[in-house]
Amino acid sequence: MNDPKMEQLAINTIRTLSIDAVQAAKSGHPGTPMALAPLVYTLWNRAMQFDPQDPIWPNRDRFVLSNGHASMLLWSILHLTGVQAVNADYEQLGKPSVTLDDIRRFRQIGSKATGHAEYHLTSGVETTTGPLGQGVATSVGMAIARKWLANHFNQPGFEIFDYNIYAVCGDGCMMEGVASEAASLAGHLGLDNLCWIFDNNHITIEGNTNITFTEDIASRFLAYGWNVLRVGDANDLDRIEQALNIFKQTKGRPTFIILDSHIGYGSPHKQDTAEAHGEPLGDDEVKLTKRAYGWPEDAKFLVPEGVREYFNAGIGQRGADARKKWTELLAAYRAKFPELATQIDQIQKRELPAGWDRNLPVFPADPKGIAGREASGKVLNVLAQNVPWFLGGSADLGPSNKTTLTFPGAGNFQPASPGGKNLHYGIREHAMAAAVNGMSLSKLRAYGATFFIFSDYAKPAIRLSALMELPTIFIFTHDAMGDGEDGPTHQPVEQLLTLRAIPGLVTLRPGDANEVVEAYRYVMQLRHEPAALVLSRQPLPTLDRTKYASASGVAKGAYILADSPGANPEIIFIATGSEVSLAIEAHEQLRAAGVRSRVVSMPSWDIFEHQPQAYRDSVLPPGVKARIAVEQASTIGWERYVGPEGRVIGMKTFGASAPLKELQKKFGFEPDHLVAAAKELLAKA
């Protein structure tokens, strides 16, 4: 039975911890934690299946705080429920995830109670949130993953995966376009394991939402195909619980709960302002507010006797019982379905099954060659058969990206077929990338794809993927000017540079079909880094690997592809993607003229920079100053490899609308141009 007195004490503990933490930090958002404490209390202590002793239990319910500026809600509940810390190797550390000292040091360096929730830093955080809309969009990927896992693993009498995903969001999330994209997709897919709870408090940074946001949001979500509920009082625990129970019983569509709230107590105007601008309440207002709660006015970071015990008797006991039953169920399942149980183990530890890379294609030498996207498609169809939990799709471009899985049984993920491996995101690049993050957080190996130019639409979620250290895969085709006649709107120039600038993101631009294979071989073994594969639309010559170096050099980021016999090279060409074969042609011309040249294929700056200095110097000897980098992209950054005496042949303007050969001639991407540039450099030397 619920104890109203203890429940109110627990709620006010969440509120006052939030107030005190923001006040001590002199920054943060106190209003939303004050208003939503009853909701978070009800979710955690009445509704969710979550064991604080094992926060990575695979069948736990997921809680996503999409309005991440209200992170003190999360730190308070993680602390009060006693969520335990787990490290990157999935080991229990025997200590709390968030201590009271962490909360005292909210937003300070070294504290687990950061300004916004960070997935890789604090156990109990299901996804990094902060950029508004990203949390709810990511939750759609989590819901897709749960549907897929249930379809793949559940057997009669064995409901191994049946958890729900709860996401709390605010006005800002609802205004961001990524949330609209994601909500539309979730409605189409009928994700009935997904519940968004909208904090309808009418406040943003510039003031009341009546100056910008006056749409009928209930009608909007009904139009998306969601079940829409309304709770008129954010302090009514029973009404909140009733709405959550309706969600659990609703089949065939996700649920959107509109929760009408007002920020805080004390002086409402002051707290509205404090929330909107991310300010502490101030000492006087803190005392007024605590007085309204019946709280000791001078007490700071107070957790009254019995509060932790009350949570332990609620979510603690309920979660422990649920996990115990699930563990026993899994043991029986393991005896009956050992292969499936092994897959579950491997998924949870981000391991790959034995033979995951068997039958990967080897492409014979061919001067006509094959497009990067075509080679990629062949590789994807092998990997998806070798790795059961490898799946993905495109933002309405599967036939063009060549990301469609065509082998028998691949199937399409749809409401009636949640076991399909082909995901169709529609023209929703931003939501697609966030959903890929959500699936990866659920331990599936997921990919999303589009044209490279539209990586701009996906970039915020790609950045978060790197921040969370997720092994997501983003496949981008039409990597340069190969989409010639479509013109500069479809021709990437600065995109390679922007992806290379993201810390922790492995960006690869393979030079031929066998480099594509090796790029995937490298990427599939990543466990803590996302990868972006940048592939050509047009055929690229498949190099003769009996004449030139093995494509396995991709694993080092850059390697000597072609060299002149004997002494050190006089000049070095460095190239990526479609320009590798161009550099090879120039190399052969120079070699015939008696010039010692070297061609370095450099599919990944990031991987190369992580090699030992001795290896890097062997590929790019410091004594060879005559260097030419060639890439159909921005020239910025290449100076680190060509040095002050080298040259970069790249793009300093946008492209143009014309057939590819005409564009290559116009912008200087021809062998003769490279040869002339090389001779000019050597003459100067």
C-alpha positions as CSV (number, residue, x, y, z in Angstrom):
1,M,0.0,0.0,0.0
2,N,1.1,3.5,-0.7
3,D,1.7,5.8,2.3
4,P,0.6,9.3,1.4
5,K,2.7,10.9,4.1
6,M,5.9,9.1,3.0
7,E,5.2,9.7,-0.6
8,Q,4.9,13.5,-0.1
9,L,8.1,13.3,2.0
10,A,9.9,11.5,-0.8
11,I,8.6,14.0,-3.4
12,N,9.7,17.0,-1.4
13,T,13.1,15.3,-0.9
14,I,13.5,15.2,-4.7
15,R,12.5,18.9,-4.8
16,T,14.7,20.2,-2.1
17,L,17.8,18.2,-3.2
18,S,17.3,19.9,-6.6
19,I,16.8,23.3,-5.1
20,D,19.9,23.0,-2.9
21,A,22.1,21.5,-5.7
22,V,21.2,24.4,-8.1
23,Q,21.7,26.9,-5.4
24,A,25.2,25.5,-4.5
25,A,26.3,25.3,-8.1
26,K,25.0,28.8,-8.8
27,S,23.6,27.5,-12.0
28,G,21.0,25.1,-13.3
29,H,17.3,24.7,-13.6
30,P,15.3,24.3,-10.3
31,G,11.8,24.8,-11.6
32,T,11.2,21.7,-13.7
33,P,12.5,19.3,-11.0
34,M,10.2,21.0,-8.5
35,A,7.2,20.6,-10.8
36,L,7.9,17.1,-12.0
37,A,9.0,15.5,-8.8
38,P,5.6,13.9,-8.3
39,L,5.7,12.4,-11.8
40,V,9.2,11.0,-11.5
41,Y,8.3,9.6,-8.0
42,T,5.2,7.9,-9.5
43,L,7.1,6.5,-12.5
44,W,9.9,5.1,-10.4
45,N,8.2,4.0,-7.2
46,R,4.9,2.9,-8.6
47,A,5.2,2.0,-12.3
48,M,8.6,1.1,-13.6
49,Q,10.2,-2.3,-13.6
50,F,13.8,-1.4,-12.7
51,D,16.2,-2.9,-10.2
52,P,18.5,-0.3,-8.7
53,Q,20.9,-3.1,-7.8
54,D,21.4,-4.0,-11.4
55,P,20.8,-0.9,-13.6
56,I,21.9,-2.8,-16.8
57,W,19.5,-5.7,-16.3
58,P,18.4,-6.3,-20.0
59,N,14.7,-6.4,-19.3
60,R,14.5,-3.2,-17.3
61,D,12.1,-0.4,-18.2
62,R,14.0,2.6,-19.7
63,F,13.6,6.1,-18.4
64,V,14.7,9.0,-20.7
65,L,14.8,12.6,-19.4
66,S,14.6,14.4,-22.7
67,N,14.4,17.9,-21.1
68,G,17.9,17.2,-19.9
69,H,18.4,20.6,-18.2
70,A,16.2,19.2,-15.4
71,S,18.9,16.6,-14.7
72,M,18.6,17.1,-10.9
73,L,15.4,15.1,-11.2
74,L,17.5,12.2,-12.4
75,W,20.3,12.6,-9.9
76,S,17.9,12.8,-7.0
77,I,16.0,9.7,-8.0
78,L,19.2,7.7,-8.8
79,H,20.5,8.6,-5.4
80,L,17.3,8.0,-3.4
81,T,16.6,4.6,-5.1
82,G,20.2,3.5,-4.5
83,V,21.1,2.8,-8.1
84,Q,24.5,1.0,-8.2
85,A,27.5,1.9,-10.3
86,V,28.6,-0.3,-13.2
87,N,31.8,0.2,-15.2
88,A,32.4,-0.1,-18.9
89,D,33.2,-3.8,-18.5
90,Y,29.8,-4.4,-17.0
91,E,31.2,-5.0,-13.6
92,Q,29.3,-3.9,-10.4
93,L,31.5,-1.5,-8.5
94,G,29.8,-1.9,-5.1
95,K,29.1,1.8,-4.7
96,P,26.2,4.1,-5.5
97,S,26.0,5.6,-9.0
98,V,25.2,9.0,-7.6
99,T,26.3,9.9,-4.0
100,L,25.0,12.8,-1.9
101,D,28.5,14.3,-2.3
102,D,28.0,14.2,-6.1
103,I,24.7,16.1,-5.7
104,R,26.4,18.6,-3.4
105,R,29.0,19.1,-6.2
106,F,26.3,19.3,-9.0
107,R,27.8,20.7,-12.2
108,Q,31.3,20.6,-10.8
109,I,34.3,18.8,-12.3
110,G,34.4,15.1,-11.3
111,S,30.8,14.9,-10.1
112,K,28.6,12.2,-11.5
113,A,25.8,14.7,-11.2
114,T,26.5,16.6,-14.4
115,G,24.6,19.6,-15.8
116,H,22.9,17.3,-18.3
117,A,22.6,13.6,-18.2
118,E,25.6,11.8,-19.7
119,Y,25.2,8.1,-20.7
120,H,28.8,6.9,-20.5
121,L,29.5,8.7,-17.2
122,T,26.8,7.8,-14.7
123,S,25.0,4.4,-14.3
124,G,21.3,4.7,-14.5
125,V,21.4,7.2,-17.4
126,E,20.0,5.5,-20.5
127,T,21.0,8.2,-23.0
128,T,22.8,11.5,-23.1
129,T,20.3,14.3,-23.3
130,G,20.7,18.1,-23.5
131,P,19.9,19.2,-27.1
132,L,16.1,19.3,-26.8
133,G,14.2,16.7,-28.8
134,Q,17.1,14.3,-28.9
135,G,16.0,12.3,-25.9
136,V,12.5,11.6,-27.2
137,A,13.8,10.8,-30.7
138,T,16.3,8.4,-29.2
139,S,13.6,6.7,-27.3
140,V,11.9,5.8,-30.6
141,G,15.0,3.8,-31.5
142,M,14.9,2.1,-28.0
143,A,11.2,1.1,-28.7
144,I,12.1,-0.2,-32.1
145,A,14.9,-2.3,-30.6
146,R,12.6,-3.8,-27.9
147,K,10.1,-4.8,-30.5
148,W,12.8,-6.4,-32.6
149,L,14.4,-8.2,-29.6
150,A,11.0,-9.5,-28.5
151,N,10.3,-10.8,-32.0
152,H,13.7,-12.5,-32.3
153,F,14.1,-14.0,-28.9
154,N,10.7,-14.5,-27.2
155,Q,9.2,-18.0,-27.4
156,P,5.9,-19.4,-26.1
157,G,6.1,-19.2,-22.3
158,F,9.3,-17.2,-22.4
159,E,8.7,-13.4,-22.5
160,I,12.4,-12.6,-22.3
161,F,12.0,-9.0,-23.6
162,D,8.8,-7.1,-22.6
163,Y,10.0,-3.8,-21.1
164,N,8.7,-0.3,-21.7
165,I,10.3,3.0,-22.6
166,Y,9.2,6.2,-20.7
167,A,10.4,9.6,-21.9
168,V,9.8,12.9,-20.1
169,C,9.8,16.0,-22.3
170,G,8.9,19.7,-22.3
171,D,7.8,22.5,-24.6
172,G,11.3,22.8,-26.1
173,C,11.4,19.1,-27.1
174,M,8.0,19.5,-28.7
175,M,9.1,22.5,-30.8
176,E,12.3,20.9,-32.1
177,G,11.8,19.3,-35.5
178,V,13.6,16.1,-34.6
179,A,10.8,15.2,-32.1
180,S,8.2,15.7,-34.8
181,E,10.1,13.4,-37.2
182,A,10.4,10.8,-34.5
183,A,6.8,11.0,-33.3
184,S,5.6,10.6,-36.8
185,L,7.7,7.5,-37.3
186,A,6.7,6.0,-33.9
187,G,3.0,6.5,-34.7
188,H,3.4,4.8,-38.1
189,L,5.2,1.9,-36.5
190,G,2.6,1.5,-33.7
191,L,5.2,1.4,-31.0
192,D,2.9,0.6,-28.1
193,N,5.9,0.1,-25.7
194,L,6.7,3.8,-25.9
195,C,5.2,6.5,-23.6
196,W,6.1,10.2,-23.8
197,I,5.1,12.4,-20.9
198,F,4.8,16.0,-21.8
199,D,5.4,18.6,-19.1
200,N,2.9,21.2,-20.2
201,N,4.1,24.2,-18.2
202,H,4.0,26.9,-20.9
203,I,7.5,28.3,-20.1
204,T,10.6,28.6,-22.2
205,I,13.6,30.9,-22.0
206,E,11.9,33.9,-23.7
207,G,8.8,33.6,-21.5
208,N,5.4,32.2,-21.8
209,T,4.9,29.8,-24.8
210,N,1.9,31.9,-26.0
211,I,4.4,34.0,-27.9
212,T,5.6,31.1,-30.0
213,F,3.8,27.8,-29.4
214,T,0.0,27.9,-29.5
215,E,-0.8,24.8,-31.6
216,D,-3.2,22.1,-30.4
217,I,-0.6,19.5,-29.4
218,A,-3.1,16.9,-28.4
219,S,-4.6,17.0,-32.0
220,R,-1.1,16.9,-33.4
221,F,-0.3,13.6,-31.6
222,L,-3.7,12.1,-32.4
223,A,-2.9,12.9,-36.1
224,Y,0.4,11.0,-35.7
225,G,-1.6,8.0,-34.5
226,W,-0.8,8.2,-30.8
227,N,-3.1,7.5,-27.9
228,V,-3.4,10.9,-26.2
229,L,-4.1,11.2,-22.4
230,R,-4.3,14.2,-20.2
231,V,-3.6,14.6,-16.5
232,G,-4.7,18.0,-15.3
233,D,-2.8,18.2,-12.1
234,A,0.9,17.3,-12.0
235,N,0.6,16.6,-8.2
236,D,-2.1,14.0,-8.5
237,L,-0.2,10.7,-8.1
238,D,-3.2,8.5,-8.6
239,R,-4.2,10.2,-11.8
240,I,-0.6,9.9,-13.1
241,E,-0.5,6.2,-12.2
242,Q,-3.9,5.7,-13.9
243,A,-2.6,7.2,-17.1
244,L,0.6,5.1,-16.9
245,N,-1.6,2.0,-16.5
246,I,-3.7,2.9,-19.5
247,F,-0.5,3.2,-21.5
248,K,0.5,-0.3,-20.4
249,Q,-2.9,-1.7,-21.6
250,T,-2.9,0.2,-24.9
251,K,-2.0,-1.9,-28.0
252,G,-1.0,-0.9,-31.4
253,R,0.0,2.8,-30.8
254,P,2.3,4.8,-28.6
255,T,1.0,6.9,-25.8
256,F,1.4,10.6,-25.2
257,I,0.5,11.9,-21.8
258,I,-0.1,15.7,-21.4
259,L,0.8,16.6,-17.8
260,D,-0.4,20.1,-16.9
261,S,2.1,21.6,-14.4
262,H,3.1,24.9,-12.9
263,I,6.7,25.4,-12.0
264,G,7.2,25.1,-8.3
265,Y,5.9,26.8,-5.1
266,G,7.0,29.8,-3.1
267,S,6.9,32.8,-5.4
268,P,5.6,31.4,-8.8
269,H,6.9,34.4,-10.8
270,K,10.4,34.0,-9.4
271,Q,10.4,30.3,-10.1
272,D,9.1,30.7,-13.6
273,T,11.9,33.1,-14.3
274,A,14.5,30.9,-12.6
275,E,13.5,27.9,-14.7
276,A,13.3,29.8,-17.9
277,H,16.8,31.3,-17.5
278,G,18.5,28.5,-15.7
279,E,19.0,30.4,-12.5
280,P,19.1,29.4,-8.8
281,L,16.2,30.7,-6.8
282,G,18.3,32.8,-4.4
283,D,18.6,32.3,-0.6
284,D,15.4,34.1,0.3
285,E,13.3,32.3,-2.3
286,V,14.8,28.9,-1.2
287,K,13.6,29.5,2.3
288,L,10.1,30.6,1.2
289,T,9.9,27.5,-1.0
290,K,11.0,25.1,1.7
291,R,8.6,26.8,4.1
292,A,5.8,26.0,1.6
293,Y,6.9,22.3,1.7
294,G,7.0,22.3,5.5
295,W,10.7,21.7,5.2
296,P,13.4,22.9,7.7
297,E,14.4,26.2,6.0
298,D,18.1,26.1,6.9
299,A,18.6,22.4,6.2
300,K,20.7,21.7,3.0
301,F,20.8,18.4,1.1
302,L,18.5,16.8,3.7
303,V,17.3,13.2,3.1
304,P,14.9,12.6,5.9
305,E,14.9,9.3,7.8
306,G,12.8,6.6,6.1
307,V,12.9,8.1,2.5
308,R,15.6,5.8,1.1
309,E,13.9,2.8,2.9
310,Y,10.6,3.7,1.4
311,F,12.1,3.7,-2.1
312,N,13.8,0.4,-1.3
313,A,10.5,-1.1,-0.3
314,G,8.9,0.2,-3.5
315,I,11.0,0.1,-6.7
316,G,13.8,-1.7,-4.9
317,Q,11.8,-4.7,-3.9
318,R,9.6,-4.7,-7.0
319,G,12.6,-4.5,-9.3
320,A,14.6,-7.1,-7.4
321,D,11.6,-9.5,-7.6
322,A,11.1,-8.9,-11.3
323,R,14.8,-9.4,-12.1
324,K,14.9,-12.6,-10.0
325,K,12.0,-14.0,-11.9
326,W,13.6,-12.9,-15.2
327,T,16.9,-14.5,-14.3
328,E,15.2,-17.8,-13.5
329,L,13.2,-17.6,-16.7
330,L,16.5,-17.0,-18.7
331,A,18.1,-20.0,-17.0
332,A,15.2,-22.2,-18.2
333,Y,15.3,-20.5,-21.6
334,R,19.1,-21.2,-21.8
335,A,18.5,-24.9,-21.3
336,K,15.8,-25.0,-24.0
337,F,17.2,-22.4,-26.5
338,P,21.0,-22.4,-25.9
339,E,21.9,-20.7,-29.2
340,L,19.5,-17.8,-28.6
341,A,20.6,-17.4,-25.0
342,T,24.2,-17.2,-26.2
343,Q,23.2,-14.4,-28.6
344,I,21.6,-12.5,-25.7
345,D,24.9,-12.8,-23.8
346,Q,26.9,-11.5,-26.8
347,I,24.5,-8.6,-27.5
348,Q,24.7,-7.4,-23.9
349,K,28.5,-7.3,-24.0
350,R,28.7,-5.9,-27.6
351,E,30.5,-9.0,-28.7
352,L,30.4,-10.5,-32.2
353,P,29.4,-14.1,-33.0
354,A,32.0,-16.6,-34.2
355,G,32.4,-16.3,-37.9
356,W,30.9,-12.8,-38.2
357,D,33.2,-11.9,-41.1
358,R,33.0,-15.2,-43.0
359,N,32.2,-14.9,-46.7
360,L,33.0,-11.2,-47.0
361,P,33.5,-10.5,-50.7
362,V,36.9,-10.1,-52.3
363,F,36.7,-8.1,-55.5
364,P,38.9,-8.9,-58.5
365,A,40.9,-6.2,-60.2
366,D,38.7,-4.4,-62.6
367,P,39.6,-1.1,-64.4
368,K,35.9,-0.3,-64.8
369,G,35.3,-1.2,-61.1
370,I,32.3,-0.9,-58.9
371,A,30.8,2.0,-56.9
372,G,31.5,2.2,-53.2
373,R,27.8,2.0,-52.5
374,E,27.5,-1.2,-54.6
375,A,30.4,-2.8,-52.7
376,S,28.8,-1.7,-49.4
377,G,25.5,-3.3,-50.3
378,K,27.2,-6.6,-50.9
379,V,29.0,-6.4,-47.6
380,L,25.9,-5.4,-45.7
381,N,24.0,-8.5,-47.0
382,V,26.8,-10.8,-45.8
383,L,27.2,-9.1,-42.3
384,A,23.4,-9.1,-41.7
385,Q,23.3,-12.9,-42.2
386,N,26.4,-13.5,-40.1
387,V,25.4,-11.2,-37.2
388,P,21.7,-11.8,-36.3
389,W,21.3,-8.5,-34.5
390,F,22.8,-6.4,-37.3
391,L,20.1,-4.3,-39.0
392,G,19.4,-0.9,-40.4
393,G,18.0,1.2,-43.3
394,S,18.0,4.5,-45.1
395,A,16.1,7.7,-45.0
396,D,14.0,6.8,-48.0
397,L,17.1,6.1,-50.1
398,G,17.6,2.3,-49.7
399,P,17.7,1.6,-53.5
400,S,20.1,4.4,-54.0
401,N,22.3,3.9,-50.9
402,K,22.3,0.2,-51.7
403,T,21.6,-0.5,-48.0
404,T,18.5,-2.7,-48.6
405,L,19.0,-6.2,-47.2
406,T,17.9,-8.6,-50.0
407,F,18.7,-12.0,-48.7
408,P,15.8,-14.4,-48.1
409,G,14.1,-13.7,-44.7
410,A,15.6,-10.2,-44.2
411,G,12.1,-8.7,-44.1
412,N,10.9,-5.2,-43.5
413,F,10.4,-3.8,-40.0
414,Q,6.7,-2.8,-39.9
415,P,3.9,-2.8,-37.3
416,A,2.9,-6.4,-38.4
417,S,6.5,-7.6,-38.9
418,P,8.7,-6.3,-36.1
419,G,11.4,-8.9,-36.8
420,G,12.3,-7.3,-40.2
421,K,15.9,-6.2,-40.6
422,N,15.2,-3.5,-43.2
423,L,14.2,-0.3,-41.4
424,H,12.4,2.4,-43.4
425,Y,12.8,5.8,-41.8
426,G,11.2,7.9,-44.4
427,I,12.7,11.3,-45.2
428,R,13.7,11.9,-41.6
429,E,17.5,12.0,-41.4
430,H,17.6,13.6,-38.0
431,A,15.2,11.2,-36.4
432,M,16.9,8.3,-38.2
433,A,20.3,9.1,-36.6
434,A,18.7,9.5,-33.2
435,A,16.8,6.2,-33.6
436,V,20.1,4.5,-34.6
437,N,21.5,5.8,-31.3
438,G,18.5,4.3,-29.4
439,M,19.0,0.9,-31.0
440,S,22.7,1.0,-30.2
441,L,21.9,1.9,-26.6
442,S,19.8,-1.2,-26.6
443,K,22.9,-3.1,-27.8
444,L,21.8,-3.9,-31.4
445,R,24.3,-3.2,-34.1
446,A,22.3,-0.6,-36.2
447,Y,23.1,1.5,-39.2
448,G,21.4,4.4,-40.8
449,A,22.1,5.8,-44.3
450,T,21.5,8.7,-46.6
451,F,23.3,10.9,-49.2
452,F,26.4,12.5,-47.7
453,I,25.1,16.0,-48.2
454,F,22.2,15.2,-45.9
455,S,24.6,14.2,-43.1
456,D,24.1,17.8,-42.1
457,Y,20.5,16.9,-41.1
458,A,21.8,14.0,-39.0
459,K,24.8,15.6,-37.5
460,P,23.4,16.5,-34.0
461,A,22.6,12.9,-33.3
462,I,25.9,11.7,-34.8
463,R,27.7,14.0,-32.4
464,L,25.8,12.6,-29.5
465,S,26.7,9.1,-30.7
466,A,30.3,10.0,-30.4
467,L,29.8,11.7,-27.0
468,M,28.1,8.5,-25.8
469,E,30.8,6.3,-27.2
470,L,28.3,4.1,-29.1
471,P,29.4,1.7,-32.0
472,T,26.8,3.1,-34.4
473,I,27.3,3.0,-38.1
474,F,26.3,5.8,-40.5
475,I,26.5,5.1,-44.2
476,F,26.8,8.1,-46.6
477,T,26.8,7.7,-50.3
478,H,27.1,10.2,-53.2
479,D,30.2,11.4,-51.4
480,A,31.4,14.1,-53.8
481,M,30.7,15.3,-57.3
482,G,29.5,11.9,-58.6
483,D,25.9,13.3,-58.4
484,G,27.0,15.8,-61.0
485,E,23.9,17.0,-62.8
486,D,22.1,17.5,-59.5
487,G,24.5,20.4,-58.8
488,P,26.0,22.0,-55.7
489,T,22.9,21.4,-53.4
490,H,23.8,17.7,-53.7
491,Q,27.6,17.8,-53.8
492,P,29.3,17.7,-50.4
493,V,32.2,20.0,-49.9
494,E,32.6,20.8,-46.1
495,Q,30.9,17.6,-44.8
496,L,34.1,15.5,-44.5
497,L,35.8,18.2,-42.5
498,T,32.8,18.6,-40.1
499,L,32.7,14.8,-39.4
500,R,36.5,14.6,-39.0
501,A,36.2,17.4,-36.4
502,I,33.9,15.3,-34.1
503,P,36.1,13.7,-31.4
504,G,35.7,9.9,-31.3
505,L,34.0,9.6,-34.6
506,V,35.8,7.3,-37.0
507,T,35.3,8.7,-40.6
508,L,36.3,6.5,-43.5
509,R,36.3,7.3,-47.2
510,P,37.4,4.1,-49.0
511,G,39.2,4.2,-52.3
512,D,37.9,1.1,-54.0
513,A,35.6,-2.0,-53.4
514,N,38.2,-3.9,-51.3
515,E,38.8,-0.9,-49.1
516,V,35.1,-0.8,-48.5
517,V,35.3,-4.4,-47.3
518,E,38.2,-3.6,-45.0
519,A,36.5,-0.5,-43.7
520,Y,33.5,-2.6,-42.6
521,R,35.8,-5.2,-41.1
522,Y,37.4,-2.4,-39.0
523,V,34.1,-0.8,-38.1
524,M,32.3,-3.9,-37.0
525,Q,35.0,-4.5,-34.3
526,L,34.5,-1.1,-32.7
527,R,32.8,-1.2,-29.3
528,H,33.0,2.4,-28.1
529,E,33.3,4.5,-31.3
530,P,30.7,5.4,-33.9
531,A,31.8,5.3,-37.6
532,A,30.8,7.2,-40.7
533,L,31.4,5.4,-44.0
534,V,31.6,7.8,-47.0
535,L,31.0,6.0,-50.3
536,S,30.9,6.8,-54.0
537,R,27.9,6.9,-56.2
538,Q,30.0,6.2,-59.4
539,P,32.1,3.1,-60.2
540,L,35.7,3.3,-59.0
541,P,38.4,1.1,-60.5
542,T,39.1,-2.0,-58.4
543,L,42.8,-1.9,-57.9
544,D,45.0,-4.9,-58.7
545,R,46.2,-5.9,-55.2
546,T,48.9,-8.2,-56.7
547,K,50.5,-5.0,-58.0
548,Y,49.6,-2.6,-55.2
549,A,49.4,-3.1,-51.5
550,S,46.7,-5.1,-49.7
551,A,43.5,-3.2,-48.7
552,S,44.0,-4.5,-45.2
553,G,46.1,-1.3,-44.7
554,V,42.7,0.5,-44.1
555,A,42.9,-0.8,-40.5
556,K,45.8,1.7,-40.0
557,G,44.0,4.6,-41.4
558,A,46.6,5.3,-44.1
559,Y,49.1,3.0,-45.9
560,I,51.5,2.9,-48.8
561,L,49.4,1.8,-51.7
562,A,52.0,2.3,-54.4
563,D,55.7,3.0,-54.3
564,S,58.7,3.4,-56.6
565,P,61.4,0.7,-56.3
566,G,64.7,1.6,-54.7
567,A,65.4,4.9,-53.0
568,N,63.0,7.1,-51.0
569,P,60.2,8.8,-53.0
570,E,60.8,12.3,-54.3
571,I,57.1,13.1,-54.1
572,I,54.1,11.7,-52.2
573,F,50.4,11.7,-53.3
574,I,47.9,11.4,-50.5
575,A,44.4,10.6,-51.5
576,T,41.0,9.3,-50.3
577,G,38.0,7.8,-52.0
578,S,37.5,8.4,-55.7
579,E,40.8,10.3,-55.9
580,V,42.9,7.2,-55.0
581,S,42.7,5.8,-58.5
582,L,43.4,9.3,-59.8
583,A,46.6,9.4,-57.8
584,I,47.6,6.0,-59.0
585,E,47.3,7.2,-62.6
586,A,49.5,10.2,-61.9
587,H,52.0,7.9,-60.1
588,E,52.3,5.6,-63.1
589,Q,52.8,8.5,-65.4
590,L,55.6,9.9,-63.2
591,R,57.2,6.5,-62.8
592,A,57.3,6.2,-66.5
593,A,59.1,9.5,-66.6
594,G,61.6,8.4,-64.1
595,V,60.2,10.3,-61.1
596,R,60.1,8.3,-57.8
597,S,56.5,8.9,-56.4
598,R,54.5,7.3,-53.7
599,V,50.8,7.0,-53.3
600,V,49.3,6.9,-49.8
601,S,45.7,5.9,-49.5
602,M,44.3,7.6,-46.4
603,P,40.7,6.5,-45.8
604,S,40.7,7.7,-42.2
605,W,42.6,10.6,-40.6
606,D,41.3,9.5,-37.2
607,I,42.6,5.9,-37.4
608,F,45.9,7.1,-38.8
609,E,46.4,9.6,-36.0
610,H,46.1,6.8,-33.5
611,Q,49.0,4.8,-35.0
612,P,52.5,5.0,-33.5
613,Q,54.6,7.8,-34.6
614,A,57.1,5.4,-36.2
615,Y,54.4,4.0,-38.4
616,R,53.2,7.4,-39.4
617,D,56.7,8.5,-40.3
618,S,57.2,5.3,-42.4
619,V,54.1,6.2,-44.5
620,L,54.9,9.9,-44.7
621,P,58.7,10.3,-44.2
622,P,59.4,13.7,-42.6
623,G,62.2,14.3,-45.0
624,V,60.0,14.2,-48.1
625,K,58.6,17.7,-48.3
626,A,57.0,17.5,-51.8
627,R,53.5,16.2,-51.1
628,I,50.2,16.6,-52.8
629,A,46.9,15.8,-51.1
630,V,43.9,15.3,-53.5
631,E,40.3,15.1,-52.3
632,Q,37.0,16.3,-53.7
633,A,36.2,18.2,-50.6
634,S,37.3,21.2,-48.5
635,T,41.1,21.6,-48.4
636,I,41.1,22.7,-44.8
637,G,43.0,20.4,-42.5
638,W,45.2,18.8,-45.2
639,E,48.0,21.2,-44.4
640,R,48.9,18.9,-41.4
641,Y,49.8,16.2,-43.9
642,V,51.3,18.2,-46.8
643,G,53.2,20.7,-44.8
644,P,54.1,24.3,-45.8
645,E,55.9,23.1,-49.0
646,G,53.1,20.8,-50.2
647,R,49.9,21.4,-52.1
648,V,46.3,20.5,-51.7
649,I,44.1,19.9,-54.7
650,G,40.5,20.1,-53.4
651,M,37.4,22.2,-53.3
652,K,37.6,25.9,-52.4
653,T,34.1,26.7,-53.8
654,F,30.8,24.8,-54.1
655,G,30.4,22.5,-57.1
656,A,28.3,22.9,-60.2
657,S,25.6,21.2,-62.2
658,A,27.2,19.2,-65.0
659,P,28.2,15.6,-65.9
660,L,30.9,14.2,-63.7
661,K,33.7,14.3,-66.3
662,E,33.1,17.9,-67.0
663,L,33.2,18.7,-63.3
664,Q,36.5,16.8,-62.8
665,K,38.0,18.8,-65.6
666,K,36.7,22.1,-64.3
667,F,38.0,21.5,-60.7
668,G,41.3,19.9,-61.6
669,F,40.6,16.3,-60.7
670,E,42.5,14.7,-63.6
671,P,45.8,12.8,-63.7
672,D,47.5,15.3,-66.0
673,H,46.7,18.1,-63.5
674,L,48.3,16.1,-60.6
675,V,51.4,15.3,-62.8
676,A,51.8,19.0,-63.6
677,A,51.4,20.0,-60.0
678,A,54.0,17.3,-59.0
679,K,56.5,18.5,-61.6
680,E,56.0,22.1,-60.4
681,L,56.7,21.2,-56.8
682,L,59.8,19.2,-57.7
683,A,61.1,22.0,-59.8
684,K,60.8,24.4,-56.8
685,A,62.6,21.9,-54.6
